[in-house]
Amino acid sequence: METALLSNNKQEIITLAEILPAVRQLPSSDKLRLIRILAEELENNKHIFPFEPDKTYCLPTPYNTFGAGEILMKTLKTSDMDK
């Protein structure tokens, strides 16, 4: 994954692998500040989170899915026998 970094009005491309060692050396307070900065940038990016506020979305859940536990148990038993 590449990241653009601006320095001296020139755009350089740096990779996540190049940035991580420096980030790992930061004190905990600076790491938390970096997390907050990145989270705010993601929050402001409309393309990263396509859901609309105040809209209801249907998400499948295991509730009222009768028989799912039995199927899971059968799958676990057959995977144990395969070992």
KEMAR-669057 format. One record per residue: x, y, z of N, C-alpha, C, CB in turn; residue in three letters. Coordinates in steps of 0.05 Angstrom, whole numbers, plus 5000, padded with zeros to 4 digits. Glycine has a CB too. Example, Ala and Ser with C-alpha at 12.3 -4.5 7.8 and 13.67 -1.06 7.14 Angstrom:
2
<n_c1=5264&n_c2=4886&n_c3=5156&ca_c1=5246&ca_c2=4910&ca_c3=5156&c_c1=5264&c_c2=4934&c_c3=5156&cb_c1=5226&cb_c2=4911&cb_c3=5181&aa=ALA>
<n_c1=5257&n_c2=4955&n_c3=5142&ca_c1=5273&ca_c2=4979&ca_c3=5143&c_c1=5258&c_c2=5001&c_c3=5157&cb_c1=5282&cb_c2=4988&cb_c3=5114&aa=SER>
// end
This chain:
83
<n_c1=5017&n_c2=4977&n_c3=5000&ca_c1=5000&ca_c2=5000&ca_c3=5000&c_c1=5018&c_c2=5025&c_c3=5000&cb_c1=4981&cb_c2=5000&cb_c3=5024&aa=MET>
<n_c1=5012&n_c2=5043&n_c3=4983&ca_c1=5028&ca_c2=5067&ca_c3=4981&c_c1=5013&c_c2=5091&c_c3=4992&cb_c1=5036&cb_c2=5072&cb_c3=4952&aa=GLU>
<n_c1=5028&n_c2=5110&n_c3=5003&ca_c1=5017&ca_c2=5134&ca_c3=5014&c_c1=5031&c_c2=5158&c_c3=5003&cb_c1=5018&cb_c2=5134&cb_c3=5045&aa=THR>
<n_c1=5017&n_c2=5179&n_c3=4996&ca_c1=5030&ca_c2=5203&ca_c3=4986&c_c1=5038&c_c2=5220&c_c3=5010&cb_c1=5011&cb_c2=5219&cb_c3=4967&aa=ALA>
<n_c1=5062&n_c2=5231&n_c3=5009&ca_c1=5071&ca_c2=5249&ca_c3=5030&c_c1=5083&c_c2=5274&c_c3=5016&cb_c1=5093&cb_c2=5235&cb_c3=5047&aa=LEU>
<n_c1=5074&n_c2=5297&n_c3=5025&ca_c1=5083&ca_c2=5322&ca_c3=5014&c_c1=5107&c_c2=5333&c_c3=5030&cb_c1=5060&cb_c2=5343&cb_c3=5013&aa=LEU>
<n_c1=5128&n_c2=5339&n_c3=5017&ca_c1=5151&ca_c2=5351&ca_c3=5030&c_c1=5164&c_c2=5370&c_c3=5011&cb_c1=5171&cb_c2=5330&cb_c3=5041&aa=SER>
<n_c1=5169&n_c2=5395&n_c3=5019&ca_c1=5181&ca_c2=5415&ca_c3=5002&c_c1=5167&c_c2=5419&c_c3=4976&cb_c1=5210&cb_c2=5408&cb_c3=4997&aa=ASN>
<n_c1=5140&n_c2=5420&n_c3=4977&ca_c1=5123&ca_c2=5423&ca_c3=4954&c_c1=5127&c_c2=5402&c_c3=4933&cb_c1=5128&cb_c2=5450&cb_c3=4941&aa=ASN>
<n_c1=5138&n_c2=5379&n_c3=4940&ca_c1=5143&ca_c2=5357&ca_c3=4922&c_c1=5129&c_c2=5333&c_c3=4934&cb_c1=5173&cb_c2=5352&cb_c3=4918&aa=LYS>
<n_c1=5115&n_c2=5318&n_c3=4917&ca_c1=5100&ca_c2=5295&ca_c3=4927&c_c1=5118&c_c2=5270&c_c3=4925&cb_c1=5074&cb_c2=5291&cb_c3=4911&aa=GLN>
<n_c1=5121&n_c2=5257&n_c3=4947&ca_c1=5136&ca_c2=5232&ca_c3=4948&c_c1=5116&c_c2=5209&c_c3=4955&cb_c1=5159&cb_c2=5233&cb_c3=4969&aa=GLU>
<n_c1=5121&n_c2=5186&n_c3=4944&ca_c1=5105&ca_c2=5163&ca_c3=4950&c_c1=5120&c_c2=5146&c_c3=4970&cb_c1=5098&cb_c2=5147&cb_c3=4924&aa=ILE>
<n_c1=5108&n_c2=5141&n_c3=4993&ca_c1=5120&ca_c2=5123&ca_c3=5013&c_c1=5100&c_c2=5101&c_c3=5019&cb_c1=5128&cb_c2=5139&cb_c3=5039&aa=ILE>
<n_c1=5111&n_c2=5079&n_c3=5027&ca_c1=5094&ca_c2=5055&ca_c3=5033&c_c1=5088&c_c2=5054&c_c3=5063&cb_c1=5108&cb_c2=5030&cb_c3=5023&aa=THR>
<n_c1=5068&n_c2=5039&n_c3=5069&ca_c1=5060&ca_c2=5034&ca_c3=5097&c_c1=5083&c_c2=5021&c_c3=5112&cb_c1=5035&cb_c2=5017&cb_c3=5099&aa=LEU>
<n_c1=5097&n_c2=5003&n_c3=5098&ca_c1=5120&ca_c2=4989&ca_c3=5110&c_c1=5142&c_c2=5008&c_c3=5118&cb_c1=5131&cb_c2=4967&cb_c3=5091&aa=ALA>
<n_c1=5145&n_c2=5030&n_c3=5103&ca_c1=5165&ca_c2=5050&ca_c3=5110&c_c1=5157&c_c2=5067&c_c3=5133&cb_c1=5171&cb_c2=5068&cb_c3=5085&aa=GLU>
<n_c1=5131&n_c2=5072&n_c3=5137&ca_c1=5121&ca_c2=5089&ca_c3=5158&c_c1=5119&c_c2=5074&c_c3=5185&cb_c1=5094&cb_c2=5100&cb_c3=5150&aa=ILE>
<n_c1=5112&n_c2=5048&n_c3=5184&ca_c1=5106&ca_c2=5034&ca_c3=5209&c_c1=5129&c_c2=5034&c_c3=5229&cb_c1=5099&cb_c2=5006&cb_c3=5202&aa=LEU>
<n_c1=5154&n_c2=5030&n_c3=5221&ca_c1=5175&ca_c2=5031&ca_c3=5242&c_c1=5176&c_c2=5057&c_c3=5257&cb_c1=5202&cb_c2=5026&cb_c3=5229&aa=PRO>
<n_c1=5172&n_c2=5079&n_c3=5243&ca_c1=5172&ca_c2=5105&ca_c3=5257&c_c1=5147&c_c2=5108&c_c3=5275&cb_c1=5172&cb_c2=5128&cb_c3=5236&aa=ALA>
<n_c1=5124&n_c2=5098&n_c3=5266&ca_c1=5100&ca_c2=5100&ca_c3=5282&c_c1=5103&c_c2=5083&c_c3=5307&cb_c1=5076&cb_c2=5091&cb_c3=5266&aa=VAL>
<n_c1=5115&n_c2=5060&n_c3=5305&ca_c1=5119&ca_c2=5042&ca_c3=5328&c_c1=5137&c_c2=5054&c_c3=5349&cb_c1=5130&cb_c2=5015&cb_c3=5319&aa=ARG>
<n_c1=5154&n_c2=5073&n_c3=5341&ca_c1=5172&ca_c2=5085&ca_c3=5360&c_c1=5160&c_c2=5109&c_c3=5375&cb_c1=5198&cb_c2=5094&cb_c3=5346&aa=GLN>
<n_c1=5136&n_c2=5118&n_c3=5366&ca_c1=5123&ca_c2=5140&ca_c3=5379&c_c1=5114&c_c2=5133&c_c3=5407&cb_c1=5099&cb_c2=5149&cb_c3=5362&aa=LEU>
<n_c1=5114&n_c2=5153&n_c3=5425&ca_c1=5102&ca_c2=5148&ca_c3=5451&c_c1=5072&c_c2=5143&c_c3=5449&cb_c1=5108&cb_c2=5171&cb_c3=5471&aa=PRO>
<n_c1=5061&n_c2=5130&n_c3=5469&ca_c1=5033&ca_c2=5123&ca_c3=5469&c_c1=5014&c_c2=5147&c_c3=5464&cb_c1=5025&cb_c2=5109&cb_c3=5494&aa=SER>
<n_c1=5021&n_c2=5169&n_c3=5476&ca_c1=5003&ca_c2=5193&ca_c3=5472&c_c1=5003&c_c2=5202&c_c3=5443&cb_c1=5012&cb_c2=5216&cb_c3=5490&aa=SER>
<n_c1=5026&n_c2=5201&n_c3=5430&ca_c1=5027&ca_c2=5208&ca_c3=5401&c_c1=5012&c_c2=5188&c_c3=5384&cb_c1=5056&cb_c2=5212&cb_c3=5392&aa=ASP>
<n_c1=5014&n_c2=5162&n_c3=5391&ca_c1=5000&ca_c2=5142&ca_c3=5376&c_c1=4970&c_c2=5146&c_c3=5378&cb_c1=5007&cb_c2=5113&cb_c3=5386&aa=LYS>
<n_c1=4960&n_c2=5153&n_c3=5402&ca_c1=4931&ca_c2=5159&ca_c3=5405&c_c1=4923&c_c2=5183&c_c3=5389&cb_c1=4925&cb_c2=5163&cb_c3=5435&aa=LEU>
<n_c1=4940&n_c2=5204&n_c3=5389&ca_c1=4934&ca_c2=5227&ca_c3=5373&c_c1=4933&c_c2=5220&c_c3=5343&cb_c1=4955&cb_c2=5249&cb_c3=5378&aa=ARG>
<n_c1=4951&n_c2=5203&n_c3=5334&ca_c1=4951&ca_c2=5195&ca_c3=5306&c_c1=4926&c_c2=5179&c_c3=5300&cb_c1=4976&cb_c2=5177&cb_c3=5300&aa=LEU>
<n_c1=4917&n_c2=5162&n_c3=5318&ca_c1=4893&ca_c2=5147&ca_c3=5314&c_c1=4869&c_c2=5166&c_c3=5311&cb_c1=4888&cb_c2=5127&cb_c3=5337&aa=ILE>
<n_c1=4868&n_c2=5186&n_c3=5328&ca_c1=4846&ca_c2=5206&ca_c3=5327&c_c1=4846&c_c2=5221&c_c3=5300&cb_c1=4847&cb_c2=5225&cb_c3=5350&aa=ARG>
<n_c1=4870&n_c2=5229&n_c3=5292&ca_c1=4873&ca_c2=5244&ca_c3=5266&c_c1=4863&c_c2=5227&c_c3=5243&cb_c1=4902&cb_c2=5253&cb_c3=5262&aa=ILE>
<n_c1=4872&n_c2=5202&n_c3=5242&ca_c1=4864&ca_c2=5184&ca_c3=5221&c_c1=4834&c_c2=5178&c_c3=5221&cb_c1=4880&cb_c2=5158&cb_c3=5222&aa=LEU>
<n_c1=4823&n_c2=5174&n_c3=5245&ca_c1=4794&ca_c2=5169&ca_c3=5248&c_c1=4778&c_c2=5193&c_c3=5238&cb_c1=4787&cb_c2=5162&cb_c3=5277&aa=ALA>
<n_c1=4787&n_c2=5217&n_c3=5245&ca_c1=4773&ca_c2=5241&ca_c3=5235&c_c1=4774&c_c2=5244&c_c3=5205&cb_c1=4785&cb_c2=5266&cb_c3=5248&aa=GLU>
<n_c1=4797&n_c2=5237&n_c3=5193&ca_c1=4799&ca_c2=5238&ca_c3=5164&c_c1=4780&c_c2=5218&c_c3=5151&cb_c1=4828&cb_c2=5232&cb_c3=5155&aa=GLU>
<n_c1=4779&n_c2=5194&n_c3=5163&ca_c1=4761&ca_c2=5173&ca_c3=5152&c_c1=4732&c_c2=5182&c_c3=5155&cb_c1=4765&cb_c2=5147&cb_c3=5166&aa=LEU>
<n_c1=4725&n_c2=5194&n_c3=5178&ca_c1=4698&ca_c2=5204&ca_c3=5182&c_c1=4690&c_c2=5225&c_c3=5162&cb_c1=4696&cb_c2=5215&cb_c3=5211&aa=GLU>
<n_c1=4708&n_c2=5242&n_c3=5154&ca_c1=4703&ca_c2=5263&ca_c3=5135&c_c1=4702&c_c2=5253&c_c3=5106&cb_c1=4723&cb_c2=5285&cb_c3=5137&aa=ASN>
<n_c1=4713&n_c2=5229&n_c3=5101&ca_c1=4714&ca_c2=5218&ca_c3=5074&c_c1=4687&c_c2=5204&c_c3=5069&cb_c1=4738&cb_c2=5197&cb_c3=5071&aa=ASN>
<n_c1=4671&n_c2=5216&n_c3=5051&ca_c1=4644&ca_c2=5205&ca_c3=5046&c_c1=4645&c_c2=5179&c_c3=5031&cb_c1=4629&cb_c2=5226&cb_c3=5030&aa=LYS>
<n_c1=4667&n_c2=5173&n_c3=5017&ca_c1=4668&ca_c2=5148&ca_c3=5001&c_c1=4674&c_c2=5124&c_c3=5018&cb_c1=4688&cb_c2=5152&cb_c3=4979&aa=HIS>
<n_c1=4685&n_c2=5127&n_c3=5041&ca_c1=4694&ca_c2=5104&ca_c3=5057&c_c1=4670&c_c2=5092&c_c3=5072&cb_c1=4716&cb_c2=5113&cb_c3=5077&aa=ILE>
<n_c1=4650&n_c2=5107&n_c3=5079&ca_c1=4628&ca_c2=5097&ca_c3=5095&c_c1=4602&c_c2=5105&c_c3=5080&cb_c1=4628&cb_c2=5109&cb_c3=5124&aa=PHE>
<n_c1=4592&n_c2=5087&n_c3=5064&ca_c1=4570&ca_c2=5094&ca_c3=5046&c_c1=4543&c_c2=5095&c_c3=5059&cb_c1=4569&cb_c2=5074&cb_c3=5023&aa=PRO>
<n_c1=4541&n_c2=5089&n_c3=5085&ca_c1=4515&ca_c2=5090&ca_c3=5098&c_c1=4505&c_c2=5119&c_c3=5102&cb_c1=4515&cb_c2=5075&cb_c3=5124&aa=PHE>
<n_c1=4479&n_c2=5122&n_c3=5101&ca_c1=4468&ca_c2=5149&ca_c3=5105&c_c1=4459&c_c2=5151&c_c3=5134&cb_c1=4444&cb_c2=5153&cb_c3=5085&aa=GLU>
<n_c1=4463&n_c2=5175&n_c3=5146&ca_c1=4453&ca_c2=5178&ca_c3=5173&c_c1=4423&c_c2=5177&c_c3=5175&cb_c1=4463&cb_c2=5205&cb_c3=5184&aa=PRO>
<n_c1=4413&n_c2=5168&n_c3=5197&ca_c1=4384&ca_c2=5166&ca_c3=5203&c_c1=4369&c_c2=5148&c_c3=5184&cb_c1=4372&cb_c2=5193&cb_c3=5202&aa=ASP>
<n_c1=4383&n_c2=5129&n_c3=5171&ca_c1=4370&ca_c2=5110&ca_c3=5154&c_c1=4372&c_c2=5082&c_c3=5167&cb_c1=4382&cb_c2=5110&cb_c3=5125&aa=LYS>
<n_c1=4352&n_c2=5066&n_c3=5165&ca_c1=4352&ca_c2=5039&ca_c3=5176&c_c1=4361&c_c2=5019&c_c3=5155&cb_c1=4324&cb_c2=5031&cb_c3=5187&aa=THR>
<n_c1=4380&n_c2=5002&n_c3=5163&ca_c1=4391&ca_c2=4981&ca_c3=5146&c_c1=4385&c_c2=4954&c_c3=5158&cb_c1=4422&cb_c2=4985&cb_c3=5141&aa=TYR>
<n_c1=4377&n_c2=4935&n_c3=5142&ca_c1=4371&ca_c2=4908&ca_c3=5151&c_c1=4397&c_c2=4892&c_c3=5150&cb_c1=4349&cb_c2=4895&cb_c3=5135&aa=CYS>
<n_c1=4405&n_c2=4881&n_c3=5172&ca_c1=4429&ca_c2=4864&ca_c3=5174&c_c1=4421&c_c2=4837&c_c3=5183&cb_c1=4450&cb_c2=4877&cb_c3=5193&aa=LEU>
<n_c1=4431&n_c2=4816&n_c3=5170&ca_c1=4425&ca_c2=4789&ca_c3=5179&c_c1=4438&c_c2=4783&c_c3=5205&cb_c1=4433&cb_c2=4768&cb_c3=5158&aa=PRO>
<n_c1=4423&n_c2=4770&n_c3=5223&ca_c1=4434&ca_c2=4763&ca_c3=5249&c_c1=4426&c_c2=4734&c_c3=5255&cb_c1=4423&cb_c2=4781&cb_c3=5272&aa=THR>
<n_c1=4439&n_c2=4721&n_c3=5274&ca_c1=4432&ca_c2=4693&ca_c3=5281&c_c1=4406&c_c2=4691&c_c3=5296&cb_c1=4454&cb_c2=4680&cb_c3=5296&aa=PRO>
<n_c1=4393&n_c2=4713&n_c3=5304&ca_c1=4369&ca_c2=4711&ca_c3=5320&c_c1=4346&c_c2=4701&c_c3=5302&cb_c1=4362&cb_c2=4739&cb_c3=5331&aa=TYR>
<n_c1=4330&n_c2=4684&n_c3=5314&ca_c1=4307&ca_c2=4672&ca_c3=5300&c_c1=4315&c_c2=4655&c_c3=5276&cb_c1=4287&cb_c2=4693&cb_c3=5292&aa=ASN>
<n_c1=4340&n_c2=4645&n_c3=5277&ca_c1=4350&ca_c2=4628&ca_c3=5256&c_c1=4350&c_c2=4600&c_c3=5268&cb_c1=4378&cb_c2=4637&cb_c3=5245&aa=THR>
<n_c1=4327&n_c2=4588&n_c3=5269&ca_c1=4325&ca_c2=4562&ca_c3=5282&c_c1=4338&c_c2=4540&c_c3=5265&cb_c1=4295&cb_c2=4555&cb_c3=5287&aa=PHE>
<n_c1=4353&n_c2=4523&n_c3=5278&ca_c1=4367&ca_c2=4502&ca_c3=5264&c_c1=4396&c_c2=4509&c_c3=5258&cb_c1=4353&cb_c2=4495&cb_c3=5238&aa=GLY>
<n_c1=4404&n_c2=4534&n_c3=5261&ca_c1=4431&ca_c2=4542&ca_c3=5255&c_c1=4451&c_c2=4529&c_c3=5274&cb_c1=4434&cb_c2=4573&cb_c3=5256&aa=ALA>
<n_c1=4443&n_c2=4527&n_c3=5300&ca_c1=4460&ca_c2=4514&ca_c3=5320&c_c1=4465&c_c2=4485&c_c3=5313&cb_c1=4448&cb_c2=4516&cb_c3=5348&aa=GLY>
<n_c1=4444&n_c2=4471&n_c3=5304&ca_c1=4447&ca_c2=4443&ca_c3=5297&c_c1=4466&c_c2=4439&c_c3=5273&cb_c1=4420&cb_c2=4430&cb_c3=5290&aa=GLU>
<n_c1=4463&n_c2=4457&n_c3=5253&ca_c1=4481&ca_c2=4456&ca_c3=5230&c_c1=4509&c_c2=4461&c_c3=5238&cb_c1=4471&cb_c2=4476&cb_c3=5208&aa=ILE>
<n_c1=4513&n_c2=4481&n_c3=5256&ca_c1=4540&ca_c2=4487&ca_c3=5265&c_c1=4552&c_c2=4463&c_c3=5280&cb_c1=4540&cb_c2=4512&cb_c3=5284&aa=LEU>
<n_c1=4537&n_c2=4450&n_c3=5298&ca_c1=4547&ca_c2=4427&ca_c3=5312&c_c1=4554&c_c2=4404&c_c3=5293&cb_c1=4526&cb_c2=4417&cb_c3=5333&aa=MET>
<n_c1=4538&n_c2=4399&n_c3=5273&ca_c1=4544&ca_c2=4378&ca_c3=5254&c_c1=4570&c_c2=4384&c_c3=5239&cb_c1=4521&cb_c2=4374&cb_c3=5234&aa=LYS>
<n_c1=4573&n_c2=4410&n_c3=5232&ca_c1=4597&ca_c2=4418&ca_c3=5217&c_c1=4622&c_c2=4415&c_c3=5235&cb_c1=4595&cb_c2=4448&cb_c3=5208&aa=THR>
<n_c1=4620&n_c2=4422&n_c3=5260&ca_c1=4642&ca_c2=4420&ca_c3=5279&c_c1=4649&c_c2=4390&c_c3=5283&cb_c1=4636&cb_c2=4433&cb_c3=5306&aa=LEU>
<n_c1=4629&n_c2=4373&n_c3=5285&ca_c1=4634&ca_c2=4344&ca_c3=5289&c_c1=4648&c_c2=4332&c_c3=5265&cb_c1=4608&cb_c2=4329&cb_c3=5295&aa=LYS>
<n_c1=4639&n_c2=4339&n_c3=5241&ca_c1=4651&ca_c2=4328&ca_c3=5217&c_c1=4680&c_c2=4339&c_c3=5213&cb_c1=4634&cb_c2=4335&cb_c3=5192&aa=THR>
<n_c1=4685&n_c2=4364&n_c3=5221&ca_c1=4712&ca_c2=4375&ca_c3=5218&c_c1=4730&c_c2=4362&c_c3=5239&cb_c1=4712&cb_c2=4405&cb_c3=5222&aa=SER>
<n_c1=4720&n_c2=4354&n_c3=5262&ca_c1=4736&ca_c2=4339&ca_c3=5282&c_c1=4743&c_c2=4312&c_c3=5272&cb_c1=4721&cb_c2=4338&cb_c3=5309&aa=ASP>
<n_c1=4725&n_c2=4299&n_c3=5258&ca_c1=4730&ca_c2=4272&ca_c3=5248&c_c1=4750&c_c2=4272&c_c3=5225&cb_c1=4704&cb_c2=4259&cb_c3=5238&aa=MET>
<n_c1=4752&n_c2=4294&n_c3=5211&ca_c1=4771&ca_c2=4296&ca_c3=5188&c_c1=4800&c_c2=4298&c_c3=5197&cb_c1=4764&cb_c2=4320&cb_c3=5171&aa=ASP>
<n_c1=4804&n_c2=4305&n_c3=5223&ca_c1=4831&ca_c2=4309&ca_c3=5233&c_c1=4845&c_c2=4283&c_c3=5238&cb_c1=4831&cb_c2=4325&cb_c3=5258&aa=LYS>
// end
